[in-house]
Amino acid sequence: MSPPKVEFHTGVADDLGFACRLLRKAYRSGARVVVRAPAASLQRLDRELWTVFEREFIPHLSVPAGKAPSAQARRTPIWLVDGEPPPEHPPVLVNVDAALPANPGAYARIIEIVGAEAAATQRGRERWRAYLACGLQPIAHAAPTAASHG
């Protein structure tokens, strides 16, 4: 298996709104995704995926960390996991201010969403350095700022 493509989206003002748009795009393209975030963020993301897009549902399911996925989880394209995903996880990881995955090489693609506040930026920098230490070469995408919109 080739090393994962690691992308950082930095300076994101609304990390969960960004995650919703990203997950909508992933779902529409047929991708299977696991999302890692702190528990409170996952609860908000779960609610937003039900309501953010009028007349559109993004199929998702909370999956217990480290446990074998249920038959329902295997049929669901987007998993929300607080902690380390089960070994049979989807190939794409969206990491929203969560710790580095235990085995980054187990994914085809990793997308890091880094908030705009100083603490989130610092945690994002730490994850960037950790990916480099794993021999991976992350790619950075800075979120547009209000000034860049004219």
C-alpha positions in Angstrom: 0.0 0.0 0.0 1.4 3.4 -0.9 1.7 6.1 1.7 -1.4 8.2 2.3 -1.9 11.6 0.8 -2.0 14.0 3.8 -3.7 17.4 3.3 -4.0 20.2 5.9 -6.8 22.8 5.6 -5.6 25.5 7.9 -7.1 28.7 9.3 -10.6 27.3 8.9 -13.0 29.7 10.7 -15.9 27.2 11.0 -14.3 23.8 11.2 -17.5 21.8 11.5 -19.2 23.7 8.7 -16.1 23.0 6.5 -16.3 19.4 7.6 -20.0 19.2 6.6 -19.3 20.6 3.1 -16.3 18.2 2.7 -18.4 15.2 3.8 -21.2 16.2 1.4 -18.7 16.3 -1.5 -17.2 12.9 -0.3 -20.6 11.3 -0.1 -21.6 12.5 -3.5 -18.4 11.1 -5.0 -19.0 7.7 -3.4 -16.1 7.9 -0.9 -16.2 6.2 2.4 -14.9 8.4 5.3 -14.1 8.1 9.0 -14.2 11.4 10.9 -12.3 11.8 14.2 -12.9 14.7 16.5 -13.4 15.4 20.2 -16.7 14.0 21.5 -18.5 17.4 21.7 -17.5 18.3 18.1 -18.8 14.9 16.9 -22.1 15.5 18.6 -22.4 18.9 16.9 -21.3 17.4 13.6 -23.9 14.6 13.9 -26.7 17.3 14.4 -25.4 19.5 11.5 -25.2 16.6 9.0 -29.0 16.1 9.6 -29.9 19.8 9.2 -27.2 21.8 7.3 -28.3 21.0 3.8 -32.0 21.5 3.2 -33.7 18.4 1.8 -30.5 16.5 1.8 -29.3 13.8 4.2 -25.6 12.8 4.5 -25.7 9.2 5.7 -23.5 8.9 8.8 -23.2 6.8 11.9 -21.4 7.0 15.2 -19.1 4.0 15.5 -17.5 3.0 18.8 -13.7 3.5 18.9 -11.7 0.3 18.5 -14.7 -2.1 18.3 -15.6 -4.2 15.3 -18.0 -2.2 13.1 -21.6 -3.4 13.0 -23.3 -4.6 9.8 -25.1 -1.2 9.6 -21.7 0.7 9.9 -20.3 -1.4 7.1 -23.1 -0.1 4.9 -22.8 3.5 6.0 -20.4 5.7 4.1 -19.5 8.2 6.9 -18.4 7.1 10.3 -18.0 9.4 13.3 -15.5 8.1 15.8 -14.3 9.5 19.1 -11.0 7.8 19.5 -9.1 5.3 17.4 -11.3 3.8 14.5 -11.8 0.1 14.2 -9.2 -1.7 12.1 -11.7 -2.2 9.3 -12.2 1.6 8.9 -13.0 3.4 5.6 -9.9 4.5 3.6 -10.3 8.3 4.1 -9.8 10.0 7.4 -11.0 13.5 8.2 -9.4 14.6 11.4 -11.0 17.7 13.0 -8.7 18.8 15.8 -8.2 15.2 17.0 -4.9 13.4 17.8 -2.8 11.9 15.1 -4.1 8.4 14.1 -2.1 5.5 15.6 -1.3 4.2 12.1 -1.5 6.9 9.5 -0.3 4.4 6.8 -3.6 2.5 7.2 -5.4 5.2 5.2 -5.3 6.1 1.5 -5.9 9.8 2.3 -5.9 11.9 5.5 -7.5 15.4 5.6 -6.7 17.5 8.6 -9.0 20.4 9.4 -7.3 23.0 11.5 -9.3 25.8 13.1 -8.3 29.5 13.0 -7.8 30.0 16.7 -4.3 30.0 18.2 -4.6 26.7 20.2 -6.0 24.8 17.2 -3.2 26.2 15.0 -0.6 25.0 17.5 -2.1 21.5 17.7 -2.2 21.4 13.9 1.5 22.3 13.7 2.3 19.5 16.1 0.4 17.0 13.9 2.2 18.4 10.8 5.6 17.7 12.5 4.4 14.2 13.6 3.4 13.3 10.0 6.9 14.5 8.8 8.4 12.3 11.5 6.4 9.4 10.1 8.0 10.0 6.7 4.9 11.6 5.2 4.9 14.9 3.2 1.7 16.9 4.1 0.3 19.5 1.7 -1.1 22.7 3.1 -4.2 24.5 1.9 -4.9 27.9 3.6 -8.5 28.8 4.1 -9.5 32.0 2.3 -9.6 35.1 4.5 -12.2 37.9 4.4 -9.4 40.1 3.0 -8.8 37.7 0.1 -12.4 38.1 -1.1 -11.9 41.7 -2.0 
